[in-house]
Amino acid sequence: MASPLRQPAAIARWFKQQGFEVKTKPNGMPLVSRSNFEYVMRGVTATPGTGDIDHGRNRPDVDALMRRIGKQKEH
């Protein structure tokens, strides 16, 4: 992906500039988790430092659940 870059620091910098969360392997090469890669490639960004992904879309729909099990949510 980061071709033609070969130096670990340059590759890590490239990934960070693209919005990925980068960790470093013991051999110095950058490491990006699969889940972070998929989120970034879909255009969803992580909140820096918290690990929370896209606050608005990852919440359960309680109203839909209550309708599904046949109960109404009390207001």
All heavy atoms as a GROMACS GRO file, in nm:
protein
  592
    1MET      N    1   0.081  -0.120   0.000
    1MET     CA    2   0.000   0.000   0.000
    1MET      C    3   0.084   0.126   0.000
    1MET      O    4   0.049   0.221  -0.067
    1MET     CB    5  -0.090   0.004   0.123
    1MET     CG    6  -0.224  -0.058   0.103
    1MET     SD    7  -0.333  -0.029   0.243
    1MET     CE    8  -0.399   0.127   0.196
    2ALA      N    9   0.189   0.128   0.077
    2ALA     CA   10   0.269   0.248   0.090
    2ALA      C   11   0.388   0.248  -0.006
    2ALA      O   12   0.486   0.317   0.015
    2ALA     CB   13   0.318   0.261   0.233
    3SER      N   14   0.377   0.171  -0.110
    3SER     CA   15   0.484   0.161  -0.209
    3SER      C   16   0.508   0.298  -0.272
    3SER      O   17   0.412   0.372  -0.295
    3SER     CB   18   0.442   0.060  -0.314
    3SER     OG   19   0.543   0.041  -0.408
    4PRO      N   20   0.624   0.341  -0.296
    4PRO     CA   21   0.755   0.276  -0.294
    4PRO      C   22   0.830   0.292  -0.162
    4PRO      O   23   0.950   0.265  -0.157
    4PRO     CB   24   0.829   0.348  -0.407
    4PRO     CG   25   0.779   0.488  -0.397
    4PRO     CD   26   0.634   0.474  -0.357
    5LEU      N   27   0.765   0.336  -0.056
    5LEU     CA   28   0.832   0.356   0.072
    5LEU      C   29   0.884   0.224   0.127
    5LEU      O   30   0.816   0.122   0.120
    5LEU     CB   31   0.736   0.421   0.172
    5LEU     CG   32   0.678   0.556   0.131
    5LEU    CD1   33   0.576   0.602   0.234
    5LEU    CD2   34   0.786   0.659   0.113
    6ARG      N   35   1.004   0.229   0.186
    6ARG     CA   36   1.065   0.108   0.240
    6ARG      C   37   1.106   0.122   0.386
    6ARG      O   38   1.117   0.024   0.458
    6ARG     CB   39   1.187   0.067   0.158
    6ARG     CG   40   1.150   0.028   0.017
    6ARG     CD   41   1.273  -0.020  -0.057
    6ARG     NE   42   1.240  -0.048  -0.195
    6ARG     CZ   43   1.215  -0.168  -0.243
    6ARG    NH1   44   1.220  -0.272  -0.162
    6ARG    NH2   45   1.187  -0.186  -0.368
    7GLN      N   46   1.131   0.244   0.430
    7GLN     CA   47   1.175   0.265   0.567
    7GLN      C   48   1.054   0.262   0.660
    7GLN      O   49   0.951   0.326   0.632
    7GLN     CB   50   1.246   0.398   0.581
    7GLN     CG   51   1.376   0.405   0.505
    7GLN     CD   52   1.442   0.540   0.519
    7GLN    OE1   53   1.377   0.639   0.555
    7GLN    NE2   54   1.572   0.545   0.492
    8PRO      N   55   1.064   0.188   0.771
    8PRO     CA   56   0.952   0.176   0.863
    8PRO      C   57   0.895   0.310   0.909
    8PRO      O   58   0.773   0.328   0.916
    8PRO     CB   59   1.010   0.098   0.981
    8PRO     CG   60   1.120   0.018   0.921
    8PRO     CD   61   1.178   0.105   0.814
    9ALA      N   62   0.979   0.407   0.940
    9ALA     CA   63   0.930   0.536   0.987
    9ALA      C   64   0.853   0.609   0.878
    9ALA      O   65   0.750   0.671   0.905
    9ALA     CB   66   1.047   0.623   1.034
   10ALA      N   67   0.899   0.599   0.755
   10ALA     CA   68   0.830   0.664   0.643
   10ALA      C   69   0.695   0.598   0.617
   10ALA      O   70   0.595   0.666   0.590
   10ALA     CB   71   0.917   0.659   0.517
   11ILE      N   72   0.691   0.465   0.628
   11ILE     CA   73   0.565   0.392   0.607
   11ILE      C   74   0.465   0.429   0.718
   11ILE      O   75   0.348   0.454   0.691
   11ILE     CB   76   0.591   0.240   0.603
   11ILE    CG1   77   0.678   0.205   0.481
   11ILE    CG2   78   0.460   0.163   0.600
   11ILE    CD1   79   0.730   0.062   0.482
   12ALA      N   80   0.513   0.434   0.843
   12ALA     CA   81   0.425   0.470   0.955
   12ALA      C   82   0.371   0.612   0.937
   12ALA      O   83   0.252   0.637   0.959
   12ALA     CB   84   0.501   0.459   1.087
   13ARG      N   85   0.457   0.704   0.894
   13ARG     CA   86   0.414   0.842   0.870
   13ARG      C   87   0.305   0.846   0.762
   13ARG      O   88   0.206   0.917   0.776
   13ARG     CB   89   0.535   0.925   0.826
   13ARG     CG   90   0.550   1.054   0.893
   13ARG     CD   91   0.670   1.136   0.852
   13ARG     NE   92   0.760   1.086   0.750
   13ARG     CZ   93   0.876   1.027   0.772
   13ARG    NH1   94   0.917   1.007   0.896
   13ARG    NH2   95   0.951   0.986   0.673
   14TRP      N   96   0.323   0.769   0.656
   14TRP     CA   97   0.225   0.766   0.548
   14TRP      C   98   0.090   0.716   0.599
   14TRP      O   99  -0.013   0.776   0.570
   14TRP     CB  100   0.274   0.676   0.434
   14TRP     CG  101   0.182   0.675   0.318
   14TRP    CD1  102   0.179   0.761   0.214
   14TRP    CD2  103   0.074   0.582   0.295
   14TRP    NE1  104   0.078   0.729   0.127
   14TRP    CE2  105   0.011   0.620   0.175
   14TRP    CE3  106   0.024   0.473   0.365
   14TRP    CZ2  107  -0.099   0.550   0.123
   14TRP    CZ3  108  -0.084   0.404   0.313
   14TRP    CH2  109  -0.145   0.444   0.193
   15PHE      N  110   0.091   0.607   0.677
   15PHE     CA  111  -0.034   0.554   0.732
   15PHE      C  112  -0.102   0.657   0.822
   15PHE      O  113  -0.223   0.676   0.816
   15PHE     CB  114  -0.010   0.424   0.809
   15PHE     CG  115  -0.012   0.302   0.723
   15PHE    CD1  116   0.104   0.229   0.700
   15PHE    CD2  117  -0.129   0.257   0.665
   15PHE    CE1  118   0.103   0.116   0.620
   15PHE    CE2  119  -0.132   0.145   0.585
   15PHE     CZ  120  -0.015   0.074   0.562
   16LYS      N  121  -0.024   0.725   0.908
   16LYS     CA  122  -0.082   0.826   0.997
   16LYS      C  123  -0.144   0.940   0.918
   16LYS      O  124  -0.251   0.989   0.952
   16LYS     CB  125   0.024   0.879   1.093
   16LYS     CG  126   0.062   0.779   1.201
   16LYS     CD  127   0.172   0.833   1.290
   16LYS     CE  128   0.217   0.728   1.390
   16LYS     NZ  129   0.327   0.776   1.473
   17GLN      N  130  -0.078   0.983   0.811
   17GLN     CA  131  -0.132   1.091   0.727
   17GLN      C  132  -0.262   1.049   0.659
   17GLN      O  133  -0.345   1.134   0.629
   17GLN     CB  134  -0.029   1.131   0.621
   17GLN     CG  135   0.090   1.202   0.677
   17GLN     CD  136   0.201   1.220   0.575
   17GLN    OE1  137   0.200   1.162   0.467
   17GLN    NE2  138   0.300   1.301   0.611
   18GLN      N  139  -0.280   0.920   0.637
   18GLN     CA  140  -0.401   0.871   0.574
   18GLN      C  141  -0.514   0.851   0.674
   18GLN      O  142  -0.626   0.818   0.637
   18GLN     CB  143  -0.375   0.738   0.501
   18GLN     CG  144  -0.267   0.745   0.395
   18GLN     CD  145  -0.292   0.854   0.293
   18GLN    OE1  146  -0.402   0.868   0.242
   18GLN    NE2  147  -0.189   0.932   0.264
   19GLY      N  148  -0.485   0.868   0.806
   19GLY     CA  149  -0.588   0.859   0.908
   19GLY      C  150  -0.592   0.729   0.984
   19GLY      O  151  -0.684   0.705   1.062
   20PHE      N  152  -0.493   0.642   0.966
   20PHE     CA  153  -0.488   0.514   1.036
   20PHE      C  154  -0.428   0.532   1.175
   20PHE      O  155  -0.347   0.620   1.198
   20PHE     CB  156  -0.402   0.413   0.959
   20PHE     CG  157  -0.459   0.373   0.827
   20PHE    CD1  158  -0.422   0.438   0.711
   20PHE    CD2  159  -0.551   0.269   0.817
   20PHE    CE1  160  -0.474   0.401   0.588
   20PHE    CE2  161  -0.603   0.232   0.695
   20PHE     CZ  162  -0.565   0.298   0.580
   21GLU      N  163  -0.469   0.444   1.270
   21GLU     CA  164  -0.404   0.436   1.400
   21GLU      C  165  -0.289   0.338   1.384
   21GLU      O  166  -0.310   0.222   1.350
   21GLU     CB  167  -0.501   0.385   1.506
   21GLU     CG  168  -0.610   0.484   1.539
   21GLU     CD  169  -0.702   0.433   1.648
   21GLU    OE1  170  -0.664   0.338   1.720
   21GLU    OE2  171  -0.812   0.486   1.659
   22VAL      N  172  -0.168   0.384   1.408
   22VAL     CA  173  -0.049   0.303   1.381
   22VAL      C  174   0.022   0.268   1.511
   22VAL      O  175   0.048   0.355   1.594
   22VAL     CB  176   0.048   0.379   1.288
   22VAL    CG1  177   0.172   0.296   1.259
   22VAL    CG2  178  -0.020   0.419   1.159
   23LYS      N  179   0.053   0.142   1.528
   23LYS     CA  180   0.137   0.094   1.637
   23LYS      C  181   0.264   0.040   1.571
   23LYS      O  182   0.269   0.022   1.450
   23LYS     CB  183   0.067  -0.013   1.717
   23LYS     CG  184  -0.057   0.042   1.783
   23LYS     CD  185  -0.116  -0.050   1.882
   23LYS     CE  186  -0.236   0.027   1.938
   23LYS     NZ  187  -0.306  -0.037   2.035
   24THR      N  188   0.365   0.013   1.651
   24THR     CA  189   0.492  -0.034   1.596
   24THR      C  190   0.522  -0.175   1.644
   24THR      O  191   0.512  -0.203   1.764
   24THR     CB  192   0.606   0.060   1.639
   24THR    OG1  193   0.571   0.193   1.599
   24THR    CG2  194   0.735   0.024   1.570
   25LYS      N  195   0.560  -0.260   1.550
   25LYS     CA  196   0.600  -0.397   1.584
   25LYS      C  197   0.740  -0.393   1.646
   25LYS      O  198   0.813  -0.294   1.630
   25LYS     CB  199   0.607  -0.481   1.457
   25LYS     CG  200   0.477  -0.510   1.391
   25LYS     CD  201   0.511  -0.597   1.271
   25LYS     CE  202   0.400  -0.642   1.189
   25LYS     NZ  203   0.443  -0.724   1.077
   26PRO      N  204   0.782  -0.501   1.711
   26PRO     CA  205   0.918  -0.505   1.769
   26PRO      C  206   1.029  -0.484   1.665
   26PRO      O  207   1.134  -0.431   1.697
   26PRO     CB  208   0.927  -0.644   1.831
   26PRO     CG  209   0.786  -0.680   1.862
   26PRO     CD  210   0.704  -0.617   1.752
   27ASN      N  211   1.004  -0.522   1.539
   27ASN     CA  212   1.106  -0.504   1.436
   27ASN      C  213   1.104  -0.364   1.375
   27ASN      O  214   1.179  -0.334   1.282
   27ASN     CB  215   1.092  -0.610   1.326
   27ASN     CG  216   0.965  -0.595   1.245
   27ASN    OD1  217   0.884  -0.507   1.270
   27ASN    ND2  218   0.949  -0.682   1.148
   28GLY      N  219   1.016  -0.275   1.427
   28GLY     CA  220   1.011  -0.137   1.380
   28GLY      C  221   0.909  -0.109   1.273
   28GLY      O  222   0.881   0.006   1.241
   29MET      N  223   0.852  -0.213   1.214
   29MET     CA  224   0.754  -0.193   1.108
   29MET      C  225   0.620  -0.148   1.168
   29MET      O  226   0.584  -0.186   1.278
   29MET     CB  227   0.732  -0.323   1.029
   29MET     CG  228   0.849  -0.362   0.942
   29MET     SD  229   0.887  -0.239   0.816
   29MET     CE  230   0.748  -0.258   0.706
   30PRO      N  231   0.546  -0.065   1.095
   30PRO     CA  232   0.416  -0.019   1.144
   30PRO      C  233   0.313  -0.131   1.145
   30PRO      O  234   0.321  -0.223   1.064
   30PRO     CB  235   0.377   0.091   1.046
   30PRO     CG  236   0.456   0.065   0.924
   30PRO     CD  237   0.581  -0.006   0.967
   31LEU      N  238   0.218  -0.121   1.236
   31LEU     CA  239   0.113  -0.220   1.249
   31LEU      C  240  -0.021  -0.148   1.255
   31LEU      O  241  -0.040  -0.058   1.337
   31LEU     CB  242   0.135  -0.302   1.377
   31LEU     CG  243   0.033  -0.408   1.409
   31LEU    CD1  244   0.038  -0.520   1.304
   31LEU    CD2  245   0.062  -0.466   1.546
   32VAL      N  246  -0.113  -0.186   1.167
   32VAL     CA  247  -0.247  -0.130   1.163
   32VAL      C  248  -0.344  -0.245   1.182
   32VAL      O  249  -0.336  -0.346   1.112
   32VAL     CB  250  -0.274  -0.059   1.028
   32VAL    CG1  251  -0.417  -0.008   1.020
   32VAL    CG2  252  -0.176   0.055   1.006
   33SER      N  253  -0.437  -0.231   1.277
   33SER     CA  254  -0.533  -0.339   1.300
   33SER      C  255  -0.629  -0.351   1.183
   33SER      O  256  -0.657  -0.252   1.113
   33SER     CB  257  -0.612  -0.315   1.429
   33SER     OG  258  -0.703  -0.208   1.412
   34ARG      N  259  -0.679  -0.469   1.161
   34ARG     CA  260  -0.773  -0.493   1.052
   34ARG      C  261  -0.898  -0.407   1.068
   34ARG      O  262  -0.949  -0.348   0.972
   34ARG     CB  263  -0.812  -0.639   1.045
   34ARG     CG  264  -0.912  -0.669   0.934
   34ARG     CD  265  -0.953  -0.815   0.932
   34ARG     NE  266  -0.842  -0.902   0.906
   34ARG     CZ  267  -0.812  -0.952   0.786
   34ARG    NH1  268  -0.886  -0.922   0.683
   34ARG    NH2  269  -0.710  -1.033   0.771
   35SER      N  270  -0.949  -0.399   1.192
   35SER     CA  271  -1.073  -0.322   1.212
   35SER      C  272  -1.050  -0.174   1.183
   35SER      O  273  -1.134  -0.109   1.121
   35SER     CB  274  -1.127  -0.342   1.354
   35SER     OG  275  -1.034  -0.294   1.448
   36ASN      N  276  -0.936  -0.119   1.225
   36ASN     CA  277  -0.907   0.021   1.196
   36ASN      C  278  -0.890   0.042   1.046
   36ASN      O  279  -0.938   0.141   0.990
   36ASN     CB  280  -0.782   0.066   1.270
   36ASN     CG  281  -0.747   0.211   1.242
   36ASN    OD1  282  -0.648   0.238   1.176
   36ASN    ND2  283  -0.830   0.302   1.290
   37PHE      N  284  -0.824  -0.051   0.979
   37PHE     CA  285  -0.807  -0.043   0.835
   37PHE      C  286  -0.943  -0.039   0.765
   37PHE      O  287  -0.968   0.044   0.678
   37PHE     CB  288  -0.726  -0.163   0.785
   37PHE     CG  289  -0.709  -0.166   0.636
   37PHE    CD1  290  -0.610  -0.092   0.575
   37PHE    CD2  291  -0.794  -0.242   0.557
   37PHE    CE1  292  -0.595  -0.093   0.438
   37PHE    CE2  293  -0.780  -0.244   0.420
   37PHE     CZ  294  -0.679  -0.170   0.359
   38GLU      N  295  -1.034  -0.128   0.806
   38GLU     CA  296  -1.166  -0.133   0.743
   38GLU      C  297  -1.246  -0.006   0.769
   38GLU      O  298  -1.312   0.046   0.679
   38GLU     CB  299  -1.243  -0.256   0.792
   38GLU     CG  300  -1.182  -0.384   0.738
   38GLU     CD  301  -1.244  -0.510   0.797
   38GLU    OE1  302  -1.326  -0.499   0.891
   38GLU    OE2  303  -1.209  -0.618   0.750
   39TYR      N  304  -1.240   0.048   0.891
   39TYR     CA  305  -1.311   0.173   0.922
   39TYR      C  306  -1.259   0.289   0.839
   39TYR      O  307  -1.336   0.365   0.782
   39TYR     CB  308  -1.301   0.208   1.070
   39TYR     CG  309  -1.396   0.130   1.157
   39TYR    CD1  310  -1.350   0.046   1.256
   39TYR    CD2  311  -1.534   0.142   1.141
   39TYR    CE1  312  -1.437  -0.026   1.336
   39TYR    CE2  313  -1.622   0.071   1.220
   39TYR     CZ  314  -1.573  -0.013   1.318
   39TYR     OH  315  -1.659  -0.083   1.396
   40VAL      N  316  -1.128   0.301   0.831
   40VAL     CA  317  -1.070   0.412   0.756
   40VAL      C  318  -1.101   0.397   0.607
   40VAL      O  319  -1.136   0.494   0.540
   40VAL     CB  320  -0.917   0.420   0.779
   40VAL    CG1  321  -0.853   0.523   0.686
   40VAL    CG2  322  -0.888   0.457   0.924
   41MET      N  323  -1.094   0.277   0.556
   41MET     CA  324  -1.120   0.256   0.414
   41MET      C  325  -1.267   0.281   0.380
   41MET      O  326  -1.300   0.314   0.266
   41MET     CB  327  -1.078   0.116   0.370
   41MET     CG  328  -0.929   0.092   0.381
   41MET     SD  329  -0.828   0.215   0.296
   41MET     CE  330  -0.865   0.178   0.127
   42ARG      N  331  -1.356   0.269   0.479
   42ARG     CA  332  -1.498   0.300   0.457
   42ARG      C  333  -1.528   0.447   0.478
   42ARG      O  334  -1.641   0.491   0.458
   42ARG     CB  335  -1.586   0.219   0.553
   42ARG     CG  336  -1.608   0.078   0.507
   42ARG     CD  337  -1.719   0.017   0.588
   42ARG     NE  338  -1.657  -0.068   0.690
   42ARG     CZ  339  -1.708  -0.093   0.807
   42ARG    NH1  340  -1.821  -0.041   0.843
   42ARG    NH2  341  -1.646  -0.171   0.892
   43GLY      N  342  -1.428   0.523   0.523
   43GLY     CA  343  -1.449   0.665   0.545
   43GLY      C  344  -1.494   0.700   0.685
   43GLY      O  345  -1.534   0.811   0.712
   44VAL      N  346  -1.488   0.605   0.778
   44VAL     CA  347  -1.526   0.629   0.917
   44VAL      C  348  -1.397   0.648   0.994
   44VAL      O  349  -1.305   0.568   0.984
   44VAL     CB  350  -1.604   0.508   0.975
   44VAL    CG1  351  -1.640   0.532   1.119
   44VAL    CG2  352  -1.726   0.481   0.891
   45THR      N  353  -1.388   0.754   1.072
   45THR     CA  354  -1.265   0.779   1.146
   45THR      C  355  -1.283   0.753   1.294
   45THR      O  356  -1.392   0.769   1.349
   45THR     CB  357  -1.219   0.925   1.127
   45THR    OG1  358  -1.324   1.011   1.169
   45THR    CG2  359  -1.184   0.953   0.983
   46ALA      N  360  -1.177   0.713   1.358
   46ALA     CA  361  -1.178   0.688   1.502
   46ALA      C  362  -1.158   0.819   1.575
   46ALA      O  363  -1.092   0.909   1.526
   46ALA     CB  364  -1.068   0.590   1.540
   47THR      N  365  -1.214   0.830   1.695
   47THR     CA  366  -1.191   0.945   1.779
   47THR      C  367  -1.053   0.927   1.842
   47THR      O  368  -1.030   0.827   1.909
   47THR     CB  369  -1.298   0.956   1.889
   47THR    OG1  370  -1.425   0.960   1.826
   47THR    CG2  371  -1.278   1.078   1.974
   48PRO      N  372  -0.961   1.020   1.818
   48PRO     CA  373  -0.824   1.002   1.866
   48PRO      C  374  -0.816   0.976   2.016
   48PRO      O  375  -0.878   1.046   2.095
   48PRO     CB  376  -0.757   1.135   1.832
   48PRO     CG  377  -0.839   1.192   1.723
   48PRO     CD  378  -0.980   1.144   1.749
   49GLY      N  379  -0.743   0.874   2.054
   49GLY     CA  380  -0.716   0.845   2.193
   49GLY      C  381  -0.824   0.768   2.268
   49GLY      O  382  -0.800   0.719   2.375
   50THR      N  383  -0.943   0.756   2.213
   50THR     CA  384  -1.049   0.689   2.287
   50THR      C  385  -1.080   0.550   2.233
   50THR      O  386  -1.134   0.467   2.304
   50THR     CB  387  -1.180   0.769   2.284
   50THR    OG1  388  -1.225   0.777   2.149
   50THR    CG2  389  -1.162   0.908   2.341
   51GLY      N  390  -1.051   0.527   2.106
   51GLY     CA  391  -1.084   0.399   2.045
   51GLY      C  392  -1.230   0.389   2.005
   51GLY      O  393  -1.273   0.291   1.949
   52ASP      N  394  -1.310   0.492   2.035
   52ASP     CA  395  -1.451   0.492   1.996
   52ASP      C  396  -1.463   0.519   1.847
   52ASP      O  397  -1.397   0.605   1.794
   52ASP     CB  398  -1.529   0.600   2.072
   52ASP     CG  399  -1.539   0.570   2.220
   52ASP    OD1  400  -1.522   0.453   2.256
   52ASP    OD2  401  -1.562   0.664   2.298
   53ILE      N  402  -1.548   0.445   1.785
   53ILE     CA  403  -1.566   0.459   1.641
   53ILE      C  404  -1.705   0.515   1.612
   53ILE      O  405  -1.805   0.461   1.657
   53ILE     CB  406  -1.549   0.322   1.570
   53ILE    CG1  407  -1.416   0.259   1.606
   53ILE    CG2  408  -1.565   0.338   1.421
   53ILE    CD1  409  -1.294   0.335   1.564
   54ASP      N  410  -1.711   0.623   1.538
   54ASP     CA  411  -1.835   0.680   1.485
   54ASP      C  412  -1.949   0.675   1.587
   54ASP      O  413  -2.041   0.595   1.576
   54ASP     CB  414  -1.873   0.608   1.358
   54ASP     CG  415  -1.978   0.685   1.280
   54ASP    OD1  416  -1.992   0.806   1.302
   54ASP    OD2  417  -2.045   0.624   1.197
   55HIS      N  418  -1.946   0.762   1.685
   55HIS     CA  419  -2.042   0.763   1.796
   55HIS      C  420  -2.188   0.754   1.753
   55HIS      O  421  -2.269   0.694   1.822
   55HIS     CB  422  -2.023   0.889   1.880
   55HIS     CG  423  -1.892   0.895   1.949
   55HIS    ND1  424  -1.861   0.815   2.054
   55HIS    CD2  425  -1.783   0.971   1.924
   55HIS    CE1  426  -1.739   0.841   2.094
   55HIS    NE2  427  -1.689   0.935   2.016
   56GLY      N  428  -2.225   0.814   1.644
   56GLY     CA  429  -2.365   0.821   1.608
   56GLY      C  430  -2.425   0.691   1.556
   56GLY      O  431  -2.545   0.669   1.567
   57ARG      N  432  -2.346   0.603   1.502
   57ARG     CA  433  -2.402   0.485   1.437
   57ARG      C  434  -2.386   0.354   1.512
   57ARG      O  435  -2.440   0.254   1.470
   57ARG     CB  436  -2.337   0.468   1.299
   57ARG     CG  437  -2.381   0.572   1.202
   57ARG     CD  438  -2.350   0.523   1.065
   57ARG     NE  439  -2.263   0.616   0.999
   57ARG     CZ  440  -2.190   0.591   0.896
   57ARG    NH1  441  -2.188   0.472   0.846
   57ARG    NH2  442  -2.116   0.682   0.841
   58ASN      N  443  -2.311   0.351   1.619
   58ASN     CA  444  -2.286   0.223   1.684
   58ASN      C  445  -2.369   0.203   1.811
   58ASN      O  446  -2.331   0.129   1.898
   58ASN     CB  447  -2.138   0.206   1.714
   58ASN     CG  448  -2.085   0.306   1.812
   58ASN    OD1  449  -2.154   0.400   1.848
   58ASN    ND2  450  -1.962   0.288   1.854
   59ARG      N  451  -2.485   0.267   1.817
   59ARG     CA  452  -2.573   0.251   1.933
   59ARG      C  453  -2.692   0.163   1.895
   59ARG      O  454  -2.741   0.169   1.783
   59ARG     CB  455  -2.625   0.387   1.978
   59ARG     CG  456  -2.515   0.475   2.031
   59ARG     CD  457  -2.570   0.601   2.088
   59ARG     NE  458  -2.459   0.688   2.123
   59ARG     CZ  459  -2.464   0.818   2.118
   59ARG    NH1  460  -2.574   0.879   2.081
   59ARG    NH2  461  -2.359   0.890   2.151
   60PRO      N  462  -2.740   0.083   1.989
   60PRO     CA  463  -2.856   0.000   1.958
   60PRO      C  464  -2.982   0.084   1.941
   60PRO      O  465  -2.997   0.189   2.004
   60PRO     CB  466  -2.869  -0.093   2.079
   60PRO     CG  467  -2.799  -0.021   2.189
   60PRO     CD  468  -2.691   0.062   2.125
   61ASP      N  469  -3.073   0.038   1.860
   61ASP     CA  470  -3.202   0.105   1.839
   61ASP      C  471  -3.300   0.042   1.938
   61ASP      O  472  -3.364  -0.059   1.910
   61ASP     CB  473  -3.248   0.086   1.695
   61ASP     CG  474  -3.373   0.166   1.664
   61ASP    OD1  475  -3.438   0.215   1.759
   61ASP    OD2  476  -3.406   0.178   1.545
   62VAL      N  477  -3.311   0.104   2.056
   62VAL     CA  478  -3.393   0.050   2.164
   62VAL      C  479  -3.540   0.045   2.124
   62VAL      O  480  -3.611  -0.052   2.153
   62VAL     CB  481  -3.374   0.132   2.294
   62VAL    CG1  482  -3.466   0.082   2.403
   62VAL    CG2  483  -3.229   0.125   2.338
   63ASP      N  484  -3.588   0.149   2.056
   63ASP     CA  485  -3.729   0.152   2.015
   63ASP      C  486  -3.761   0.034   1.922
   63ASP      O  487  -3.864  -0.031   1.936
   63ASP     CB  488  -3.763   0.284   1.945
   63ASP     CG  489  -3.759   0.400   2.042
   63ASP    OD1  490  -3.790   0.379   2.161
   63ASP    OD2  491  -3.724   0.511   1.998
   64ALA      N  492  -3.673   0.007   1.828
   64ALA     CA  493  -3.694  -0.105   1.735
   64ALA      C  494  -3.694  -0.238   1.810
   64ALA      O  495  -3.775  -0.326   1.781
   64ALA     CB  496  -3.588  -0.105   1.626
   65LEU      N  497  -3.606  -0.251   1.908
   65LEU     CA  498  -3.601  -0.374   1.987
   65LEU      C  499  -3.731  -0.394   2.064
   65LEU      O  500  -3.787  -0.503   2.066
   65LEU     CB  501  -3.483  -0.371   2.083
   65LEU     CG  502  -3.472  -0.489   2.179
   65LEU    CD1  503  -3.452  -0.619   2.102
   65LEU    CD2  504  -3.362  -0.468   2.280
   66MET      N  505  -3.780  -0.288   2.126
   66MET     CA  506  -3.904  -0.298   2.203
   66MET      C  507  -4.022  -0.333   2.113
   66MET      O  508  -4.108  -0.413   2.150
   66MET     CB  509  -3.932  -0.168   2.279
   66MET     CG  510  -3.835  -0.141   2.390
   66MET     SD  511  -3.846  -0.270   2.514
   66MET     CE  512  -3.678  -0.276   2.569
   67ARG      N  513  -4.028  -0.274   1.995
   67ARG     CA  514  -4.135  -0.309   1.900
   67ARG      C  515  -4.123  -0.455   1.858
   67ARG      O  516  -4.221  -0.526   1.846
   67ARG     CB  517  -4.129  -0.219   1.776
   67ARG     CG  518  -4.180  -0.079   1.801
   67ARG     CD  519  -4.199  -0.002   1.673
   67ARG     NE  520  -4.078   0.005   1.591
   67ARG     CZ  521  -3.984   0.099   1.600
   67ARG    NH1  522  -3.996   0.195   1.690
   67ARG    NH2  523  -3.880   0.097   1.520
   68ARG      N  524  -4.001  -0.501   1.841
   68ARG     CA  525  -3.977  -0.638   1.797
   68ARG      C  526  -4.025  -0.740   1.901
   68ARG      O  527  -4.082  -0.842   1.868
   68ARG     CB  528  -3.828  -0.656   1.769
   68ARG     CG  529  -3.786  -0.792   1.731
   68ARG     CD  530  -3.824  -0.821   1.591
   68ARG     NE  531  -3.772  -0.952   1.553
   68ARG     CZ  532  -3.790  -1.007   1.440
   68ARG    NH1  533  -3.859  -0.944   1.348
   68ARG    NH2  534  -3.742  -1.124   1.414
   69ILE      N  535  -4.002  -0.710   2.028
   69ILE     CA  536  -4.043  -0.805   2.131
   69ILE      C  537  -4.183  -0.775   2.184
   69ILE      O  538  -4.230  -0.840   2.277
   69ILE     CB  539  -3.941  -0.811   2.247
   69ILE    CG1  540  -3.925  -0.676   2.316
   69ILE    CG2  541  -3.808  -0.862   2.198
   69ILE    CD1  542  -3.836  -0.680   2.439
   70GLY      N  543  -4.250  -0.676   2.125
   70GLY     CA  544  -4.389  -0.651   2.156
   70GLY      C  545  -4.415  -0.564   2.275
   70GLY      O  546  -4.524  -0.565   2.332
   71LYS      N  547  -4.319  -0.486   2.317
   71LYS     CA  548  -4.338  -0.397   2.431
   71LYS      C  549  -4.312  -0.256   2.383
   71LYS      O  550  -4.227  -0.230   2.300
   71LYS     CB  551  -4.243  -0.431   2.544
   71LYS     CG  552  -4.266  -0.568   2.601
   71LYS     CD  553  -4.166  -0.597   2.711
   71LYS     CE  554  -4.188  -0.738   2.765
   71LYS     NZ  555  -4.090  -0.771   2.867
   72GLN      N  556  -4.380  -0.162   2.443
   72GLN     CA  557  -4.360  -0.020   2.411
   72GLN      C  558  -4.266   0.040   2.515
   72GLN      O  559  -4.278   0.011   2.635
   72GLN     CB  560  -4.492   0.055   2.410
   72GLN     CG  561  -4.584   0.016   2.295
   72GLN     CD  562  -4.522   0.048   2.161
   72GLN    OE1  563  -4.458   0.151   2.143
   72GLN    NE2  564  -4.541  -0.042   2.065
   73LYS      N  565  -4.178   0.122   2.472
   73LYS     CA  566  -4.089   0.192   2.562
   73LYS      C  567  -4.168   0.297   2.639
   73LYS      O  568  -4.245   0.372   2.582
   73LYS     CB  569  -3.978   0.260   2.482
   73LYS     CG  570  -3.876   0.333   2.564
   73LYS     CD  571  -3.770   0.392   2.474
   73LYS     CE  572  -3.673   0.477   2.554
   73LYS     NZ  573  -3.575   0.540   2.468
   74GLU      N  574  -4.151   0.301   2.772
   74GLU     CA  575  -4.222   0.398   2.854
   74GLU      C  576  -4.155   0.533   2.842
   74GLU      O  577  -4.034   0.544   2.847
   74GLU     CB  578  -4.222   0.354   3.000
   74GLU     CG  579  -4.302   0.227   3.023
   74GLU     CD  580  -4.303   0.187   3.169
   74GLU    OE1  581  -4.282   0.275   3.255
   74GLU    OE2  582  -4.322   0.068   3.196
   75HIS      N  583  -4.234   0.638   2.825
   75HIS     CA  584  -4.179   0.772   2.809
   75HIS      C  585  -4.202   0.852   2.933
   75HIS      O  586  -4.292   0.854   3.000
   75HIS     CB  587  -4.242   0.844   2.689
   75HIS     CG  588  -4.204   0.779   2.561
   75HIS    ND1  589  -4.080   0.794   2.504
   75HIS    CD2  590  -4.273   0.697   2.478
   75HIS    CE1  591  -4.076   0.726   2.392
   75HIS    NE2  592  -4.193   0.666   2.374
   0.00000   0.00000   0.00000
